[in-house]
Amino acid sequence: MFHEMINFYKITEMAQKRVLITGAAGFIGSHLCDRFIKEGFQVIGMDNLSTGSMKNIEHLFPKKEFEFYFHDVTKFVHVPGSLDYILHFASPASPIDYLKIPIQTLKVGSLGTHNLLGLAKEKKSRFLIASTSEIYGDPNVHPQTEEYWGNVNPIGPRGVYDEAKRFMEAITMAYHTYHGLDTRIVRIFNTYGPRMRLNDGRALPAFIGQAIRGEDITVFGDGSQTRSFCFIDDMVEGIFRLLMSDYSMPVNIGNPDEITIKEFAEEIIKLTGTKQKIVYEELPTDDPKQRQPDITKAKKILGWEPKVSRAEGLKITYEYFKKIIEK
């Protein structure tokens, strides 16, 4: 039924629709640009390239359906013409980035979101923000449901990212209730796939990079902490379905297939066929011990659940990184 609705919508309305995607040169943002162009949208990508890369979107520049604005959304944002949708994905997303530029991270979540909400109000656009599982902090509830308020240290090193995302949700909901703005909130759990950066500090690219280079695999803590990894194609599908739904409350999008970091490192070693050993280092401050989405709402409201197995997704991602390192 959902696919029939989307196909009808594409045929009758989508041909002239325009969407602004901030963070367009980033990992998820660039894949969203691909998806919306495929769906027949005119896509305006916006990025200041603080963490994104033009390599992620250079294939789009020859397309008449794509425009790019080099701009920092913490400054006033103006886009001429109509805008039917705004997707706010501009933000550092890995610890190595937001610990290096903490104030900019807070600003893009606060000033940037405020600017884009104002633009959405002016253009009468539907507005979707990329929140994150980090709003749950180091959770006391497992798996995490959308009703859980989280366990976040606001003055810890991760607070600049966690609280920026929590503020994004709060101001978005304020615009929804006070101004009647049409809004959506997606809570994104760990996502992986082609176009991730090898040096972004997260476990998956770090492990694959170390394995390909013949280095030992570095696991922080004892490796018992868990994560749940969602392949990028599944993530984009979930985001697209949420945007096209009529549901305005937060929705978890992620893969509930939970694994310990130690087990994950062992999977990477097996996948790459290398002989590294696992070495252990001190666990960073406030690093979450558990992370697993409850996707009941996504299943019920969006008819969505992940389709790509971790084995299949890791193979695709490994081949991508292998080519990058070989170059």
C-alpha positions, 0 to 999 in steps of 0.5 A: 500500500505504501509503495502504491501511494508513493508511485501515485504521488510520483506520477501526479505531483513529484515532477516539479517538486523542489527539495533543499538538502543541507549537509549534501556533501556528507555521507547520508546527505549525498545518498539522499541527493541521489535518491531524490533525483531518482524520484524526479525531484529538483535537488538543491544541495547545500554544504560548507564542506567542513566535514563533507566532500565534493567527491561525494556529489561530483557525479551530480553536477552534470545533471540539470536536476541538481544545484549546489550552494556552498554555504554555512547554514549558521548564517542567514539562508536564502534559496530563491523560488519555491521549496516543497521540502527541506531536509536538515542533515548539516552537522558533524556526525563523528566524535573525531569531528565534533570534538575538534569543532565543538562550537561549530557543532552546537551552532549548526544544531541551534542557529542552523536549525533556527535559520532553516525552520525560518526558511521552511516557514517562509516557503511553507515547506515540509521540514525534516531534521536528522536527529540521532540515537545520541539523544538517548546518551548512555541509555538506561532503557534497552532497546531504545524506544522513541518515548525514552528521554535519554541519559545525557551528560550535557557538559561531557565531551559528547554533550556538544553533539548530543545536546545540539541534536536534542535542541534541534528536536525541541525547536522543531517541535516548537515550530510545529506546535506554535507555527503549525509547521509541517515537520518530521524528526528522524532518529538515525542509528549507526549507519554505514556504507560507501562514501563514509570517511576512513578517518572519521573515528567510528568503529566500522571505517576504522576497523576496515582501514586498519585491517586493509593496512595490516594494522592491529584492530583497536577496540575501546574498552573491553569490547562488550559495548554494543552497536546496531549497524544499518546499511545506507540504502535501508536508511535512505528508504526509511528517511524517504518514507518518513518524509512522505508520511503524515507522522510528526513525532520522532521515529527511530530508523536503524537496524535492530541487529545488535552486536558487541564491538569485539564481535564486530571487530572479529567479523571485519578480520574474517571479512578482510581475510587478514591476520590482525589481533585485537588490541584494547584501549581505554573507553572514551568518556560517556561512550554508550554501553548499549545501542539498539533501536526499537523500530516498532513505530517505523514498521507500523507507521512507515511499513519499513524495516531494514532489508540488507544483512550486515554480511551483505552490507559489509561486503559492499562497504569493504570493496568500496574502502579497498578501492579507496585505499588502493588509489 
